[in-house]
Amino acid sequence: MFELVLLVPESAVESVSDALDALDALSVSVEDADALTPAESALFGEPGMPPPKDGWQRSRVVALFSEEAAARDAARLLALQDFFVGCQTLGVQSVAEQDWVRLTQSQFEPVEITPTFWIVPSWHEPPAAAQQVIRLDPGLAFGTGTHPTTRMCLRWTAQRDQTARRVLDYGCGSGILAIGAAKFGASDIVAVDIDPAAVEATRLNAAANHVTLQAGLPDLAHGVFDLVLANILATPLKVLAPLLCAHVAEGGGQLVLAGILARQADELRDAYAPWVALEVSDEEEGWILMTAAKR
């Protein structure tokens, strides 16, 4: 494998990246050329906010090719394009052979939810203190237990008796929240997502953890539930407020929402006020968990 490395101003990042795709690059990545310096800057976006920029003021664009000749031809062809003005080719270099599976696995360690409850990749042995374990490998669907929102949801579930409860995991991703509920006693679990890949991942992960649940698209969710979990993001959670609240059983059914930044707490309270009174139950790394009981 060979990398073509370019220095590209923000205004040309999209054009250069599109051209590299057309030139059959195996992958194209964009990095901050000033990373780890005082000039480093963050780029991020959230639903309902302006989209992030295509790149940094000085972007390092790295394209991967299977052959050195292809990388050098791409550099030569790019240099002839009008949009390449202001860009610079930093070089072509070979990529050392690696065991990519082993490298990927080394980045994922067991994740502690509580001292006795852990998320453990299949290639690791559970920690000695782990009394309850979810086996989950990184995949296409969101939710490996490493993000604060996932950890807070799982911790909340683990600290309460879920025996014989009916549970809905709305926007299930990998199914980790539904599986967590099953591990702590829930007996009737429905996990739904708009992404068919997430539904399939949930089914596979449930089987790997020897738990029983129903997984499908959102129309699979019928009736009311003792517990409704939704770890999505603030904007879709606001839109979904009437639907999610309609699924929470009256007389003590509980709603647990995550994917919310601390500064968005009041927005969520207002959106759900016609049905339930949300409160902040946990906070970690700037993210909050909001919960409510339906009277």
Disulfide bonds with the S-S distance in Angstrom:
none
